[in-house]
Amino acid sequence: MQSRREFLSAGLATASLFALPASLWSASGRAAEPLRILVLGGTGFLGPHFVEAARARGHRLTLFNRGKSNPTRFDGTEFADIEQLRGDRKSDLSALEGEREWDAVLDTSAYIPADVTCSAELLASRAKHYQIISTVSVYARNDIANDEGSPLATLADPAVTEVTGETYGGLKALCERAAETAMPGRVTVVRPGLIVGPGDPTDRFTYWPARANRGGEILAPGSAGDRTQFIDVRDLAAFMLHLIETGTVDVFNADAPAGALTMGALLTSCQAAARRANTIHCVRAPCPQPPGHDSAVTWVPAEFLAAQAVSPWQDMPVWIPAEGDYAGFGRTSTERAQRAGLRYRPLDETVADTLAWWRALPEERQAGLKAGLSAEREAEVLAAWHAAKPPAP
């Protein structure tokens, strides 16, 4: 079984969450005092959601990146208020030199400690606040319910610069330390879990709404009560902006509330979203048997999946059996972040919006899911399960 850091870094990297209120911290309305915010990155997945939330509040944004990932994302007169600087944090920070000042820096692309040291030291005298996006993969153990004070992962060779499943968490922990060393007392660390929602390039969460949309018998891992955790990218972006606006300096796990989400709730929501989407589709166009017209979930035990070489997280996204070395999965504490202002939209909204985004993509993109089982492989495993399981009493 791969390490959890390998799961969470693959490809590198709720209902209303039950008892929690569904109200969101709102980024609507203009900020009383617009801030000057420098974003290192800003054109990937999380970055654009933050940029849009900050623009809606009237903040003045500068983006610094290589212009290689989604370079036209903020092109055009509509985004004339966004300043875009080109450079490379590894080799060319010249665009950030000089006497310009910013109220806050958001570092969305921190993977190598030396890179963080260079940017944070360069900006230390000209930025009041440095927010670094880390990961829950920084924790050394996964068999416990981690909180912000849990032991962090370490590296046998702290000088390593290759980001792999084994080094990802340790490098992120060193990135956090590098930022704090350069700007002591002025750094906020945000440690997200799996980030999901419209625009997700990994398909790890999207697999489930897309699978329900296809209809038929759905292979589901473990049991309906198995815990999971993830966070909508829009809720994460709103929380990040809230921390910047309030000048909050601390370390925060940013994920769903511990134990609040289950795989059963996720798949039920996906089925409902697919039925709604396809009902609307059939009203608008001839559709005698649309995708997702009907589906049924078959729960297959973790032991059988392992015997069939079906891996948690990659083949069965968003799921890891909460046992042994991974007994803490789904229980990462987010109480500190909730007290600081983290709010969540309902699971049904995240699922429906993700499915709507997915259905609007070109057919060739929809045909190439980057996570989860292929239709053919899923059918093979289901056939094996039905042949092997004992008859119903």
Beta strands, then each sheet from edge to edge (+ up, - down):
strand 1: 36-40
strand 2: 60-65
strand 3: 83-86
strand 4: 102-107
strand 5: 127-133
strand 6: 187-192
strand 7: 195-196
strand 8: 216-221
strand 9: 227-228
strand 10: 231-232
strand 11: 251-254
strand 12: 261-262
strand 13: 295-300
sheet 1: 3+ 2+ 1+ 4+ 5+ 6+ 11+
sheet 2: 7+ 10+
sheet 3: 8+ 13+
sheet 4: 9+ 12-
end
